[in-house]
Amino acid sequence: MQTIQASEAKTHFLRILDDVERGESVIVTRHGKRVARLIPDVEIDQKRARRAFAGIRALRELNLPVTADEILSARDEGRR
């Protein structure tokens, strides 16, 4: 969690919003005292997660199933 002074938050507000949108919480202080906390919107995160899972499911339907042995073999390929 990042802490930022109110004067700096005013100057860099759009960058701070970008940080919050990416999931980071930000504490805003004035004269060393906490006055606000910006936190990601849970609803937005849930929507983003649902979209990501839908994308993963769509990719899985396009590809053939892979066994654990095939995954391990691909991982170890070239190690010997």
CNS distance restraints for C-alpha pairs under 8 A (distance, minus, plus):
assign (resid   1 and name CA) (resid  24 and name CA) 6.35 0.50 0.50
assign (resid   1 and name CA) (resid  25 and name CA) 5.21 0.50 0.50
assign (resid   1 and name CA) (resid  26 and name CA) 5.75 0.50 0.50
assign (resid   1 and name CA) (resid  27 and name CA) 7.31 0.50 0.50
assign (resid   2 and name CA) (resid  24 and name CA) 7.69 0.50 0.50
assign (resid   2 and name CA) (resid  25 and name CA) 6.62 0.50 0.50
assign (resid   2 and name CA) (resid  26 and name CA) 4.91 0.50 0.50
assign (resid   2 and name CA) (resid  27 and name CA) 6.21 0.50 0.50
assign (resid   3 and name CA) (resid  26 and name CA) 5.69 0.50 0.50
assign (resid   3 and name CA) (resid  27 and name CA) 4.56 0.50 0.50
assign (resid   3 and name CA) (resid  28 and name CA) 5.92 0.50 0.50
assign (resid   3 and name CA) (resid  29 and name CA) 7.18 0.50 0.50
assign (resid   4 and name CA) (resid   8 and name CA) 6.53 0.50 0.50
assign (resid   4 and name CA) (resid   9 and name CA) 6.28 0.50 0.50
assign (resid   4 and name CA) (resid  26 and name CA) 7.22 0.50 0.50
assign (resid   4 and name CA) (resid  27 and name CA) 6.18 0.50 0.50
assign (resid   4 and name CA) (resid  28 and name CA) 5.05 0.50 0.50
assign (resid   4 and name CA) (resid  29 and name CA) 6.13 0.50 0.50
assign (resid   5 and name CA) (resid   9 and name CA) 6.10 0.50 0.50
assign (resid   5 and name CA) (resid  28 and name CA) 5.55 0.50 0.50
assign (resid   5 and name CA) (resid  29 and name CA) 4.74 0.50 0.50
assign (resid   5 and name CA) (resid  30 and name CA) 5.86 0.50 0.50
assign (resid   5 and name CA) (resid  31 and name CA) 7.78 0.50 0.50
assign (resid   5 and name CA) (resid  32 and name CA) 7.69 0.50 0.50
assign (resid   6 and name CA) (resid  10 and name CA) 6.15 0.50 0.50
assign (resid   6 and name CA) (resid  28 and name CA) 5.67 0.50 0.50
assign (resid   6 and name CA) (resid  29 and name CA) 5.60 0.50 0.50
assign (resid   6 and name CA) (resid  30 and name CA) 5.52 0.50 0.50
assign (resid   7 and name CA) (resid  11 and name CA) 6.54 0.50 0.50
assign (resid   8 and name CA) (resid  12 and name CA) 6.11 0.50 0.50
assign (resid   9 and name CA) (resid  13 and name CA) 5.20 0.50 0.50
assign (resid   9 and name CA) (resid  16 and name CA) 7.18 0.50 0.50
assign (resid   9 and name CA) (resid  28 and name CA) 7.14 0.50 0.50
assign (resid  12 and name CA) (resid  16 and name CA) 6.27 0.50 0.50
assign (resid  13 and name CA) (resid  17 and name CA) 6.20 0.50 0.50
assign (resid  14 and name CA) (resid  18 and name CA) 6.29 0.50 0.50
assign (resid  15 and name CA) (resid  19 and name CA) 6.35 0.50 0.50
assign (resid  16 and name CA) (resid  20 and name CA) 6.27 0.50 0.50
assign (resid  16 and name CA) (resid  26 and name CA) 7.60 0.50 0.50
assign (resid  17 and name CA) (resid  21 and name CA) 6.00 0.50 0.50
assign (resid  18 and name CA) (resid  22 and name CA) 6.31 0.50 0.50
assign (resid  19 and name CA) (resid  23 and name CA) 6.67 0.50 0.50
assign (resid  19 and name CA) (resid  24 and name CA) 5.57 0.50 0.50
assign (resid  19 and name CA) (resid  25 and name CA) 7.75 0.50 0.50
assign (resid  20 and name CA) (resid  24 and name CA) 4.63 0.50 0.50
assign (resid  20 and name CA) (resid  25 and name CA) 5.72 0.50 0.50
assign (resid  20 and name CA) (resid  26 and name CA) 7.06 0.50 0.50
assign (resid  20 and name CA) (resid  38 and name CA) 6.93 0.50 0.50
assign (resid  20 and name CA) (resid  39 and name CA) 6.13 0.50 0.50
assign (resid  20 and name CA) (resid  40 and name CA) 5.34 0.50 0.50
assign (resid  21 and name CA) (resid  40 and name CA) 5.89 0.50 0.50
assign (resid  21 and name CA) (resid  41 and name CA) 7.93 0.50 0.50
assign (resid  22 and name CA) (resid  40 and name CA) 7.73 0.50 0.50
assign (resid  23 and name CA) (resid  39 and name CA) 7.57 0.50 0.50
assign (resid  23 and name CA) (resid  40 and name CA) 5.48 0.50 0.50
assign (resid  24 and name CA) (resid  39 and name CA) 6.90 0.50 0.50
assign (resid  24 and name CA) (resid  40 and name CA) 6.83 0.50 0.50
assign (resid  25 and name CA) (resid  37 and name CA) 7.00 0.50 0.50
assign (resid  25 and name CA) (resid  38 and name CA) 5.60 0.50 0.50
assign (resid  25 and name CA) (resid  39 and name CA) 4.60 0.50 0.50
assign (resid  25 and name CA) (resid  40 and name CA) 6.64 0.50 0.50
assign (resid  26 and name CA) (resid  37 and name CA) 5.60 0.50 0.50
assign (resid  26 and name CA) (resid  38 and name CA) 5.08 0.50 0.50
assign (resid  26 and name CA) (resid  39 and name CA) 6.65 0.50 0.50
assign (resid  27 and name CA) (resid  34 and name CA) 6.72 0.50 0.50
assign (resid  27 and name CA) (resid  35 and name CA) 7.66 0.50 0.50
assign (resid  27 and name CA) (resid  36 and name CA) 5.84 0.50 0.50
assign (resid  27 and name CA) (resid  37 and name CA) 4.43 0.50 0.50
assign (resid  27 and name CA) (resid  38 and name CA) 6.41 0.50 0.50
assign (resid  28 and name CA) (resid  34 and name CA) 5.97 0.50 0.50
assign (resid  28 and name CA) (resid  35 and name CA) 5.86 0.50 0.50
assign (resid  28 and name CA) (resid  36 and name CA) 5.09 0.50 0.50
assign (resid  28 and name CA) (resid  37 and name CA) 6.07 0.50 0.50
assign (resid  28 and name CA) (resid  38 and name CA) 7.87 0.50 0.50
assign (resid  29 and name CA) (resid  33 and name CA) 5.10 0.50 0.50
assign (resid  29 and name CA) (resid  34 and name CA) 4.34 0.50 0.50
assign (resid  29 and name CA) (resid  35 and name CA) 5.34 0.50 0.50
assign (resid  29 and name CA) (resid  36 and name CA) 6.97 0.50 0.50
assign (resid  30 and name CA) (resid  34 and name CA) 6.55 0.50 0.50
assign (resid  30 and name CA) (resid  35 and name CA) 6.50 0.50 0.50
assign (resid  40 and name CA) (resid  44 and name CA) 7.82 0.50 0.50
assign (resid  40 and name CA) (resid  45 and name CA) 7.52 0.50 0.50
assign (resid  41 and name CA) (resid  45 and name CA) 6.48 0.50 0.50
assign (resid  42 and name CA) (resid  46 and name CA) 6.14 0.50 0.50
assign (resid  43 and name CA) (resid  47 and name CA) 6.25 0.50 0.50
assign (resid  44 and name CA) (resid  48 and name CA) 6.15 0.50 0.50
assign (resid  45 and name CA) (resid  49 and name CA) 6.08 0.50 0.50
assign (resid  46 and name CA) (resid  50 and name CA) 6.13 0.50 0.50
assign (resid  47 and name CA) (resid  51 and name CA) 6.27 0.50 0.50
assign (resid  48 and name CA) (resid  52 and name CA) 6.21 0.50 0.50
assign (resid  49 and name CA) (resid  53 and name CA) 6.15 0.50 0.50
assign (resid  50 and name CA) (resid  54 and name CA) 6.13 0.50 0.50
assign (resid  51 and name CA) (resid  55 and name CA) 6.20 0.50 0.50
assign (resid  52 and name CA) (resid  56 and name CA) 6.25 0.50 0.50
assign (resid  53 and name CA) (resid  57 and name CA) 6.12 0.50 0.50
assign (resid  54 and name CA) (resid  58 and name CA) 6.18 0.50 0.50
assign (resid  55 and name CA) (resid  59 and name CA) 6.25 0.50 0.50
assign (resid  56 and name CA) (resid  60 and name CA) 6.17 0.50 0.50
assign (resid  57 and name CA) (resid  61 and name CA) 6.36 0.50 0.50
assign (resid  58 and name CA) (resid  62 and name CA) 6.60 0.50 0.50
assign (resid  59 and name CA) (resid  63 and name CA) 6.50 0.50 0.50
assign (resid  60 and name CA) (resid  64 and name CA) 7.48 0.50 0.50
assign (resid  60 and name CA) (resid  65 and name CA) 7.80 0.50 0.50
assign (resid  66 and name CA) (resid  70 and name CA) 6.31 0.50 0.50
assign (resid  66 and name CA) (resid  71 and name CA) 7.02 0.50 0.50
assign (resid  67 and name CA) (resid  71 and name CA) 6.48 0.50 0.50
assign (resid  68 and name CA) (resid  72 and name CA) 6.19 0.50 0.50
assign (resid  69 and name CA) (resid  73 and name CA) 5.98 0.50 0.50
assign (resid  70 and name CA) (resid  74 and name CA) 6.12 0.50 0.50
assign (resid  71 and name CA) (resid  75 and name CA) 6.18 0.50 0.50
assign (resid  72 and name CA) (resid  76 and name CA) 6.11 0.50 0.50
assign (resid  73 and name CA) (resid  77 and name CA) 5.93 0.50 0.50
assign (resid  76 and name CA) (resid  80 and name CA) 7.72 0.50 0.50
